[in-house]
């Protein structure tokens, strides 16, 4: 998987379609009566979040989708196999549905300070992850860097600074649910 290069467009398209379906499910859950339907299937009644919280959750899902498209179809040069696409696709589907259900059934009014911190973490983590991947891509495009490890930019501070960006964004995303 790592160290193998090639476009392998099929698994990337599959992952993008699974992620698009996840965003569609989030939209249905939050705005199409999905939460009410799931609650009735379970014989329960769930409270529904304020429109502001539901829109924030939807926004997080859409931004993450766009980031994955940029990363998977543009930035990521290593080969992606069907197994990786399936695992990542399952993870994406699970996390979006989980956050939509947790946040979508939280009727509490948004706390301005907590929401501000959540959005700073979410957007900062998104920029950190995608920005560092973009820096690395530009560096790797230089033929003189072929076969060398990128240790510049923010990667000089941590081997996987991009993953730290993911930790920040998922912390912010979880805070948007109001249950974290």
LUMKE-188365 format. One line per field, with one value per atom (N, C-alpha, C): x, y, z; residue in one letter; atom name. Coordinates in nm, 4 decimals. Example, Ala and Ser with C-alpha at 12.3 -4.5 7.8 and 13.67 -1.06 7.14 Angstrom:
<sites>
xx	c(1.3190|1.2300|1.3200|1.2850|1.3670|1.2900)
yy	c(-0.5690|-0.4500|-0.3300|-0.2250|-0.1060|0.0030)
zz	c(0.7800|0.7800|0.7800|0.7080|0.7140|0.7870)
code	c(a|a|a|s|s|s)
site	c(N|CA|C|N|CA|C)
</sites>
This chain:
<sites>
xx	c(0.0825|0.0000|0.0871|0.1674|0.2520|0.3779|0.4202|0.5380|0.5058|0.3829|0.3410|0.2678|0.3046|0.2440|0.1604|0.0566|-0.0332|-0.1659|-0.2386|-0.3634|-0.4738|-0.4867|-0.5910|-0.7224|-0.7766|-0.8917|-1.0188|-1.0347|-1.1564|-1.1818|-1.0847|-1.1066|-1.1297|-1.0669|-1.0850|-1.2271|-1.2751|-1.4130|-1.5122|-1.4875|-1.5729|-1.5792|-1.4629|-1.4579|-1.5335|-1.5155|-1.5867|-1.7380|-1.7829|-1.9276|-1.9835|-1.9059|-1.9504|-1.9612|-1.8636|-1.8660|-1.9817|-2.0074|-2.1225|-2.2524|-2.2629|-2.3814|-2.3936|-2.2807|-2.2830|-2.3358|-2.2926|-2.3421|-2.4916|-2.5344|-2.6774|-2.7575|-2.7053|-2.7720|-2.7793|-2.6705|-2.6703|-2.7797|-2.7899|-2.8958|-3.0340|-3.0539|-3.1837|-3.2120|-3.1120|-3.1314|-3.1667|-3.0932|-3.1077|-3.2228|-3.2550|-3.3542|-3.4671|-3.4552|-3.5548|-3.6428|-3.6463|-3.7280|-3.6621|-3.5350|-3.4649|-3.4540|-3.4227|-3.4122|-3.5453|-3.6526|-3.7853|-3.8177|-3.7801|-3.8043|-3.7263|-3.5988|-3.5168|-3.5731|-3.6155|-3.6742|-3.8000|-3.8841|-4.0078|-3.9774|-3.8739|-3.8347|-3.7951|-3.7363|-3.6911|-3.8009|-3.9169|-4.0259|-3.9987|-3.9266|-3.8881|-3.9250|-3.9156|-3.9336|-3.8074|-3.7430|-3.6215|-3.6507|-3.5858|-3.5905|-3.5073|-3.5378|-3.4640|-3.3885|-3.2655|-3.1787|-3.2335|-3.1829|-3.2190|-3.1705|-3.2334|-3.1868|-3.0397|-2.9958|-2.8562|-2.7584|-2.7874|-2.6987|-2.7022|-2.8215|-2.8315|-2.7551|-2.7621|-2.6880|-2.5378|-2.4937|-2.3504|-2.3027|-2.3823|-2.3473|-2.3414|-2.4374|-2.4392|-2.3176|-2.2852|-2.1681|-2.0394|-2.0263|-1.9078|-1.8988|-2.0120|-2.0136|-1.9726|-2.0224|-1.9909|-1.8439|-1.7929|-1.6518|-1.5615|-1.5934|-1.5107|-1.5170|-1.6329|-1.6471|-1.5574|-1.5622|-1.4802|-1.3314|-1.2914|-1.1513|-1.1102|-1.1959|-1.1630|-1.1499|-1.2344|-1.2269|-1.0940|-1.0578|-0.9307|-0.8133|-0.8162|-0.7058|-0.7016|-0.8139|-0.8164|-0.7946|-0.8474|-0.8385|-0.7262|-0.6716|-0.5686|-0.4358|-0.4417|-0.3177|-0.2514|-0.3290|-0.2745|-0.2216|-0.0919|-0.0291|-0.0032|-0.0025|0.0241|-0.0976|-0.0720|-0.1768|-0.2770|-0.4039|-0.5094|-0.5766|-0.5786|-0.6431|-0.7902|-0.8595|-1.0018|-1.0236|-0.9308|-0.9459|-0.9396|-0.8460|-0.8359|-0.9600|-1.0075|-1.1268|-1.2479|-1.2600|-1.3724|-1.3640|-1.2448|-1.2292|-1.2535|-1.1911|-1.2095|-1.3544|-1.4134|-1.5537|-1.6465|-1.6223|-1.7033|-1.6869|-1.5623|-1.5354|-1.6098|-1.6018|-1.6665|-1.8175|-1.8748|-2.0192|-2.0574|-1.9820|-2.0097|-2.0005|-1.8921|-1.8709|-1.9747|-2.0104|-2.1120|-2.2489|-2.2857|-2.4156|-2.4155|-2.3073|-2.2972|-2.3126|-2.2363|-2.2427|-2.3787|-2.4388|-2.5715|-2.6753|-2.6655|-2.7617|-2.7391|-2.6125|-2.5840|-2.6233|-2.5772|-2.6056|-2.7467|-2.7985|-2.9331|-3.0433|-3.0125|-3.1127|-3.0833|-2.9951|-2.9603|-3.0340|-3.1428|-3.2237|-3.1667|-3.0533|-2.9969|-2.9591|-2.9793|-2.9380|-2.7857|-2.7335|-2.5885|-2.5303|-2.4191|-2.3431|-2.2445|-2.2499|-2.1688|-2.0198|-1.9717|-1.8285|-1.7847|-1.8605|-1.8268|-1.8330|-1.9334|-1.9464|-1.8301|-1.7881|-1.6738|-1.5474|-1.5234|-1.4059|-1.4179|-1.5371|-1.5589|-1.5271|-1.5744|-1.5506|-1.4045|-1.3388|-1.1956|-1.1180|-1.1500|-1.0827|-1.1113|-1.2381|-1.2762|-1.2083|-1.2204|-1.1617|-1.0088|-0.9536|-0.8086|-0.7519|-0.8174|-0.7728|-0.7839|-0.8910|-0.9085|-0.7985|-0.7696|-0.6641|-0.5285|-0.5041|-0.3766|-0.3553|-0.4561|-0.4425|-0.4231|-0.5146|-0.5096|-0.3927|-0.3648|-0.2538|-0.1192|-0.0977|0.0307|0.0431|-0.0679|-0.0643|-0.0341|-0.0866|-0.0579|0.0896|0.1450|0.2884|0.3725|0.3379|0.4130|0.4030|0.2831|0.2641|0.3528|0.3550|0.4378|0.5859|0.6298|0.7701|0.8028|0.7110|0.7360|0.7323|0.6697|0.6659|0.8025|0.8926|1.0284|1.1053|1.1507|1.2205|1.3435|1.4055|1.5240|1.4882|1.3606|1.3161|1.2649|1.2725|1.2206|1.2891|1.2088|1.2593|1.3020|1.2859|1.3250|1.2019|1.2233|1.1169|1.0989|0.9750|0.9444|0.9515|1.0435|1.0608|1.0632|0.9929|0.9884|0.8509|0.8286|0.7000|0.6666|0.5402|0.4990|0.5384|0.5746|0.6208|0.7549|0.8250|0.9521|0.9253|0.8023|0.7659|0.7058|0.6483|0.5840|0.5776|0.5988|0.5997|0.4632|0.3566|0.2213|0.1376|0.1871|0.1154|-0.0221|-0.0345|-0.1635|-0.2662|-0.2218|-0.3130|-0.3534|-0.2623|-0.2974|-0.4092|-0.4037|-0.5122|-0.6443|-0.6418|-0.7635|-0.8144|-0.7235|-0.7653|-0.8344|-0.7798|-0.8423|-0.9797|-0.9889|-1.1170|-1.2237|-1.1884|-1.2888|-1.3270|-1.2353|-1.2708|-1.3721|-1.3461|-1.4411|-1.5749|-1.5728|-1.6952|-1.7756|-1.7090|-1.7768|-1.8354|-1.7630|-1.8142|-1.9389|-1.9499|-2.0694|-2.1928|-2.1755|-2.2906|-2.3495|-2.2679|-2.3142|-2.3146|-2.2589|-2.2563|-2.1154|-2.0163|-1.8758|-1.8300)
yy	c(-0.1181|0.0000|0.1246|0.1467|0.2652|0.2399|0.3400|0.3253|0.2787|0.2341|0.1955|0.3142|0.3463|0.4616|0.4189|0.4941|0.4674|0.5330|0.5654|0.6390|0.5506|0.4266|0.3365|0.4125|0.4602|0.5502|0.4813|0.3522|0.2820|0.2913|0.2530|0.2637|0.4079|0.5035|0.6443|0.6915|0.6524|0.6884|0.6196|0.4929|0.4206|0.4934|0.5326|0.6031|0.7355|0.8086|0.9358|0.9127|0.8070|0.7780|0.7353|0.6557|0.6175|0.7424|0.8309|0.9523|1.0421|1.0525|1.1304|1.0706|0.9384|0.8723|0.9029|0.9054|0.9377|1.0783|1.1730|1.3108|1.3145|1.2367|1.2279|1.1719|1.0688|1.0114|1.1150|1.1904|1.2960|1.3980|1.4399|1.5340|1.4783|1.3508|1.2875|1.2803|1.2401|1.2306|1.3665|1.4697|1.6005|1.6834|1.6686|1.7576|1.6866|1.5559|1.4831|1.3902|1.4090|1.3229|1.1916|1.1772|1.0522|1.0193|1.1195|1.0921|1.0463|1.1093|1.0694|0.9271|0.8933|0.7581|0.6546|0.6805|0.5867|0.5696|0.6798|0.6721|0.5862|0.6029|0.5238|0.3759|0.3453|0.2045|0.1416|0.2223|0.1718|0.1820|0.2349|0.2496|0.3575|0.4603|0.5676|0.7021|0.8033|0.9407|1.0173|1.0731|1.1493|1.2977|1.3744|1.5189|1.5526|1.6630|1.7032|1.8323|1.8391|1.9541|2.0802|2.1914|2.3195|2.3229|2.4041|2.4146|2.4571|2.5438|2.5893|2.4732|2.3869|2.2725|2.1770|2.1549|2.0647|2.1202|2.2515|2.3109|2.3025|2.3216|2.3080|2.1651|2.0683|1.9279|1.8979|1.9503|1.9296|1.9962|2.1156|2.1861|2.1087|2.0515|1.9704|1.8500|1.7869|1.6708|1.7102|1.8225|1.8668|1.9072|1.9813|2.0219|1.8985|1.8015|1.6805|1.6056|1.6005|1.5382|1.6081|1.7397|1.8149|1.7914|1.7861|1.7582|1.6201|1.5222|1.3865|1.3794|1.4509|1.4531|1.5146|1.6264|1.6924|1.5997|1.5393|1.4515|1.3266|1.2606|1.1331|1.1443|1.2495|1.2597|1.3506|1.4340|1.5270|1.5116|1.5105|1.5136|1.3777|1.2744|1.1424|1.0762|1.0532|0.9929|0.8437|0.7969|0.6552|0.5736|0.4483|0.3587|0.3350|0.3334|0.3014|0.1737|0.0747|-0.0512|-0.0515|-0.1527|-0.1656|-0.1863|-0.2568|-0.2806|-0.1492|-0.0622|0.0679|0.1521|0.1533|0.2304|0.1808|0.0495|-0.0069|0.0290|0.0177|0.0493|0.1973|0.2827|0.4272|0.4655|0.4061|0.4335|0.3940|0.2782|0.2354|0.3284|0.3711|0.4653|0.5971|0.6492|0.7766|0.7651|0.6586|0.6375|0.6303|0.5529|0.5381|0.6721|0.7461|0.8687|0.9739|0.9861|1.0854|1.0507|0.9239|0.8834|0.9002|0.8610|0.8761|1.0224|1.1115|1.2527|1.3137|1.2733|1.3245|1.2788|1.1544|1.1036|1.1669|1.1753|1.2357|1.3824|1.4579|1.6011|1.6330|1.5532|1.5785|1.5526|1.4796|1.4521|1.5287|1.6265|1.7082|1.8415|1.8596|1.9806|2.1047|2.0890|2.2025|2.3147|2.4366|2.5532|2.5569|2.6020|2.6123|2.7116|2.6752|2.7650|2.8366|2.9686|3.0454|3.0199|3.0165|2.9979|2.8573|2.7561|2.6174|2.6004|2.6584|2.6478|2.7162|2.8307|2.9008|2.8155|2.7571|2.6703|2.5497|2.4911|2.3752|2.4085|2.5218|2.5593|2.5939|2.6570|2.6857|2.5550|2.4588|2.3285|2.2580|2.2586|2.1890|2.2505|2.3804|2.4467|2.4467|2.4709|2.4677|2.3312|2.2264|2.0903|2.0571|2.1038|2.0806|2.1490|2.2731|2.3481|2.2847|2.2451|2.1823|2.0543|1.9693|1.8431|1.8669|1.9377|1.9569|2.0468|2.1487|2.2387|2.1695|2.0854|2.0147|1.9117|1.8484|1.7539|1.8272|1.9471|2.0270|2.0666|2.1076|2.1402|2.0187|1.9028|1.7817|1.7463|1.7609|1.7306|1.8194|1.9482|2.0406|2.0033|1.9655|1.9263|1.7994|1.7039|1.5756|1.5880|1.6928|1.7116|1.7497|1.7969|1.8306|1.6998|1.6714|1.5451|1.5229|1.6295|1.6120|1.5559|1.5550|1.5023|1.3584|1.2999|1.1641|1.0664|0.9876|0.8869|0.9410|1.0699|1.1312|1.1549|1.1585|1.1821|1.3318|1.3768|1.5191|1.5518|1.6403|1.6804|1.8328|1.8995|2.0456|2.0907|2.2219|2.2750|2.2277|2.2036|2.1569|2.0119|1.9374|1.8002|1.7954|1.9066|1.9057|1.8974|1.9286|1.9244|1.7912|1.7209|1.5926|1.5093|1.3798|1.2927|1.2895|1.2966|1.2879|1.4082|1.5267|1.6485|1.6536|1.5907|1.5846|1.5076|1.4024|1.3268|1.4085|1.4906|1.5810|1.6748|1.7188|1.7997|1.7254|1.5959|1.5149|1.5064|1.4914|1.4873|1.6170|1.7284|1.8568|1.8683|1.8316|1.8484|1.7561|1.6335|1.5441|1.5848|1.6446|1.6995|1.8113|1.9011|2.0094|1.9569|1.8587|1.7976|1.7365|1.6646|1.6048|1.7130|1.8246|1.9348|1.9967|1.9990|2.0529|1.9712|1.8421|1.7598|1.8043|1.8710|1.9143|1.8032|1.6893|1.5756|1.5426|1.6124|1.5831|1.6648)
zz	c(0.0000|0.0000|0.0000|0.1048|0.1102|0.0291|-0.0437|-0.1260|-0.2666|-0.2901|-0.4233|-0.4842|-0.6066|-0.6697|-0.7881|-0.8124|-0.9232|-0.8928|-0.9935|-0.9742|-0.9156|-0.9588|-0.9082|-0.8902|-0.9993|-0.9944|-0.9447|-0.9712|-0.9285|-0.7787|-0.6947|-0.5506|-0.5039|-0.5688|-0.5307|-0.5622|-0.6787|-0.7168|-0.6235|-0.5925|-0.4981|-0.3643|-0.3115|-0.1842|-0.1924|-0.3004|-0.3174|-0.3204|-0.3873|-0.3950|-0.2593|-0.1846|-0.0500|0.0375|0.0250|0.1056|0.0638|-0.0652|-0.1124|-0.0587|-0.0591|-0.0025|0.1466|0.2188|0.3618|0.3840|0.3022|0.3139|0.2828|0.1850|0.1546|0.2713|0.3367|0.4540|0.5659|0.5861|0.6879|0.6568|0.5308|0.4916|0.5185|0.4859|0.5109|0.6606|0.7391|0.8838|0.9436|0.9046|0.9687|0.9142|0.7844|0.7234|0.6495|0.6318|0.5541|0.6349|0.7649|0.8490|0.8861|0.8553|0.8830|1.0303|1.1127|1.2562|1.3138|1.2684|1.3142|1.2691|1.1460|1.0942|1.1735|1.1990|1.2753|1.4157|1.4761|1.6102|1.6093|1.5082|1.5024|1.4783|1.3997|1.3788|1.5107|1.5983|1.7282|1.8339|1.7968|1.8925|1.9953|1.9551|2.0465|1.9867|2.0669|2.0204|2.0571|1.9578|1.9821|1.9693|2.0528|2.0361|1.9125|1.8485|1.7287|1.7595|1.7119|1.7363|1.6711|1.7198|1.6599|1.5153|1.4327|1.2937|1.2844|1.3745|1.3716|1.3910|1.4875|1.5111|1.3920|1.3374|1.2227|1.1021|1.0799|0.9685|0.9914|1.1144|1.1441|1.1192|1.1620|1.1375|0.9879|0.9149|0.7703|0.7066|0.7524|0.7004|0.7250|0.8442|0.8747|0.7814|0.7564|0.6672|0.5253|0.4773|0.3412|0.3293|0.4276|0.4234|0.4264|0.5107|0.5163|0.3836|0.3219|0.1904|0.0879|0.0849|-0.0106|0.0134|0.1406|0.1741|0.1256|0.1457|0.1030|-0.0487|-0.1197|-0.2661|-0.3096|-0.2501|-0.2843|-0.2542|-0.1363|-0.0974|-0.1855|-0.2001|-0.2718|-0.4208|-0.4808|-0.6265|-0.6749|-0.5865|-0.6311|-0.5557|-0.4240|-0.3466|-0.3293|-0.3109|-0.2806|-0.4067|-0.4088|-0.5264|-0.5093|-0.3866|-0.3666|-0.4096|-0.4355|-0.4807|-0.3678|-0.4029|-0.3072|-0.3545|-0.2678|-0.3023|-0.2641|-0.3125|-0.2818|-0.1325|-0.0669|0.0761|0.1540|0.1183|0.1849|0.1580|0.0337|-0.0013|0.0786|0.0959|0.1709|0.3191|0.3776|0.5203|0.5462|0.4666|0.4850|0.4561|0.3537|0.3223|0.4359|0.4951|0.6103|0.7282|0.7532|0.8625|0.8394|0.7187|0.6856|0.7047|0.6555|0.6704|0.8180|0.8953|1.0382|1.1113|1.0910|1.1681|1.1331|1.0064|0.9685|1.0271|1.0193|1.0751|1.2262|1.2921|1.4369|1.4789|1.4165|1.4545|1.4207|1.3084|1.2736|1.3753|1.4199|1.5192|1.6564|1.6995|1.8299|1.8331|1.7351|1.7337|1.6899|1.5972|1.5450|1.6447|1.7521|1.8555|1.9844|1.9758|2.0915|2.0794|2.1556|2.1407|2.2115|2.2804|2.3528|2.2567|2.3020|2.2249|2.2195|2.1079|2.0924|2.1925|2.2500|2.3352|2.2432|2.2392|2.1443|2.1616|2.2846|2.3085|2.2673|2.3048|2.2696|2.1180|2.0552|1.9103|1.8401|1.8910|1.8323|1.8419|1.9573|1.9746|1.8814|1.8735|1.7868|1.6415|1.5957|1.4562|1.4302|1.5277|1.5139|1.5034|1.5901|1.5838|1.4511|1.4111|1.2885|1.1670|1.1523|1.0357|1.0428|1.1617|1.1775|1.1456|1.1949|1.1656|1.0178|0.9542|0.8103|0.7309|0.7679|0.6980|0.7248|0.8483|0.8830|0.8025|0.7973|0.7246|0.5757|0.5145|0.3704|0.3305|0.4096|0.3790|0.3814|0.4810|0.4878|0.3760|0.3398|0.2275|0.0967|0.0810|-0.0376|-0.0421|0.0725|0.0791|0.0384|0.0916|0.0612|-0.0873|-0.1451|-0.2869|-0.3729|-0.3436|-0.4226|-0.4119|-0.2929|-0.2716|-0.3502|-0.3469|-0.4144|-0.5663|-0.6182|-0.7635|-0.8200|-0.7352|-0.7777|-0.7968|-0.9195|-0.9455|-0.8571|-0.8105|-0.7253|-0.5872|-0.5525|-0.4229|-0.4316|-0.5498|-0.5681|-0.4732|-0.4038|-0.3120|-0.1765|-0.1553|-0.0286|0.0587|0.1879|0.2846|0.3064|0.3013|0.3222|0.4711|0.5067|0.6475|0.6601|0.5709|0.5751|0.6209|0.6174|0.6594|0.8000|0.8238|0.9567|0.9829|0.8782|0.8969|0.9694|0.9789|1.0537|1.2042|1.2467|1.3884|1.4310|1.3358|1.3672|1.2391|1.2534|1.1369|1.0677|1.1450|1.0896|1.1324|1.1032|1.1408|1.0740|0.9585|0.8907|0.9743|1.0427|1.1285|1.2509|1.2991|1.4091|1.3640|1.2390|1.1841|1.1889|1.1564|1.1653|1.3092|1.4036|1.5448|1.5842|1.5422|1.5738|1.5090|1.3818|1.3137|1.3708|1.4053|1.4620|1.6040|1.6773|1.8093|1.7921|1.6968|1.6701|1.6219|1.5338|1.4814|1.5967|1.6848|1.8005|1.8914|1.9068|1.9911|1.9304|1.7979|1.7324|1.7700|1.7950|1.8331|1.9671|2.0484|2.1802|2.2832|2.2479|2.3406|2.3834|2.3290|2.3608|2.4798)
code	c(x|x|x|x|x|x|x|x|x|x|x|x|x|x|x|x|x|x|x|x|x|x|x|x|x|x|x|x|x|x|x|x|x|x|x|x|x|x|x|x|x|x|x|x|x|x|x|x|x|x|x|x|x|x|x|x|x|x|x|x|x|x|x|x|x|x|x|x|x|x|x|x|x|x|x|x|x|x|x|x|x|x|x|x|x|x|x|x|x|x|x|x|x|x|x|x|x|x|x|x|x|x|x|x|x|x|x|x|x|x|x|x|x|x|x|x|x|x|x|x|x|x|x|x|x|x|x|x|x|x|x|x|x|x|x|x|x|x|x|x|x|x|x|x|x|x|x|x|x|x|x|x|x|x|x|x|x|x|x|x|x|x|x|x|x|x|x|x|x|x|x|x|x|x|x|x|x|x|x|x|x|x|x|x|x|x|x|x|x|x|x|x|x|x|x|x|x|x|x|x|x|x|x|x|x|x|x|x|x|x|x|x|x|x|x|x|x|x|x|x|x|x|x|x|x|x|x|x|x|x|x|x|x|x|x|x|x|x|x|x|x|x|x|x|x|x|x|x|x|x|x|x|x|x|x|x|x|x|x|x|x|x|x|x|x|x|x|x|x|x|x|x|x|x|x|x|x|x|x|x|x|x|x|x|x|x|x|x|x|x|x|x|x|x|x|x|x|x|x|x|x|x|x|x|x|x|x|x|x|x|x|x|x|x|x|x|x|x|x|x|x|x|x|x|x|x|x|x|x|x|x|x|x|x|x|x|x|x|x|x|x|x|x|x|x|x|x|x|x|x|x|x|x|x|x|x|x|x|x|x|x|x|x|x|x|x|x|x|x|x|x|x|x|x|x|x|x|x|x|x|x|x|x|x|x|x|x|x|x|x|x|x|x|x|x|x|x|x|x|x|x|x|x|x|x|x|x|x|x|x|x|x|x|x|x|x|x|x|x|x|x|x|x|x|x|x|x|x|x|x|x|x|x|x|x|x|x|x|x|x|x|x|x|x|x|x|x|x|x|x|x|x|x|x|x|x|x|x|x|x|x|x|x|x|x|x|x|x|x|x|x|x|x|x|x|x|x|x|x|x|x|x|x|x|x|x|x|x|x|x|x|x|x|x|x|x|x|x|x|x|x|x|x|x|x|x|x|x|x|x|x|x|x|x|x|x|x|x|x|x|x|x|x|x|x|x|x|x|x|x|x|x|x|x|x|x|x|x|x|x)
site	c(N|CA|C|N|CA|C|N|CA|C|N|CA|C|N|CA|C|N|CA|C|N|CA|C|N|CA|C|N|CA|C|N|CA|C|N|CA|C|N|CA|C|N|CA|C|N|CA|C|N|CA|C|N|CA|C|N|CA|C|N|CA|C|N|CA|C|N|CA|C|N|CA|C|N|CA|C|N|CA|C|N|CA|C|N|CA|C|N|CA|C|N|CA|C|N|CA|C|N|CA|C|N|CA|C|N|CA|C|N|CA|C|N|CA|C|N|CA|C|N|CA|C|N|CA|C|N|CA|C|N|CA|C|N|CA|C|N|CA|C|N|CA|C|N|CA|C|N|CA|C|N|CA|C|N|CA|C|N|CA|C|N|CA|C|N|CA|C|N|CA|C|N|CA|C|N|CA|C|N|CA|C|N|CA|C|N|CA|C|N|CA|C|N|CA|C|N|CA|C|N|CA|C|N|CA|C|N|CA|C|N|CA|C|N|CA|C|N|CA|C|N|CA|C|N|CA|C|N|CA|C|N|CA|C|N|CA|C|N|CA|C|N|CA|C|N|CA|C|N|CA|C|N|CA|C|N|CA|C|N|CA|C|N|CA|C|N|CA|C|N|CA|C|N|CA|C|N|CA|C|N|CA|C|N|CA|C|N|CA|C|N|CA|C|N|CA|C|N|CA|C|N|CA|C|N|CA|C|N|CA|C|N|CA|C|N|CA|C|N|CA|C|N|CA|C|N|CA|C|N|CA|C|N|CA|C|N|CA|C|N|CA|C|N|CA|C|N|CA|C|N|CA|C|N|CA|C|N|CA|C|N|CA|C|N|CA|C|N|CA|C|N|CA|C|N|CA|C|N|CA|C|N|CA|C|N|CA|C|N|CA|C|N|CA|C|N|CA|C|N|CA|C|N|CA|C|N|CA|C|N|CA|C|N|CA|C|N|CA|C|N|CA|C|N|CA|C|N|CA|C|N|CA|C|N|CA|C|N|CA|C|N|CA|C|N|CA|C|N|CA|C|N|CA|C|N|CA|C|N|CA|C|N|CA|C|N|CA|C|N|CA|C|N|CA|C|N|CA|C|N|CA|C|N|CA|C|N|CA|C|N|CA|C|N|CA|C|N|CA|C|N|CA|C|N|CA|C|N|CA|C|N|CA|C|N|CA|C|N|CA|C|N|CA|C|N|CA|C|N|CA|C|N|CA|C|N|CA|C|N|CA|C|N|CA|C|N|CA|C|N|CA|C|N|CA|C|N|CA|C|N|CA|C|N|CA|C|N|CA|C|N|CA|C|N|CA|C|N|CA|C|N|CA|C|N|CA|C|N|CA|C|N|CA|C|N|CA|C|N|CA|C|N|CA|C|N|CA|C|N|CA|C|N|CA|C|N|CA|C|N|CA|C|N|CA|C|N|CA|C)
</sites>
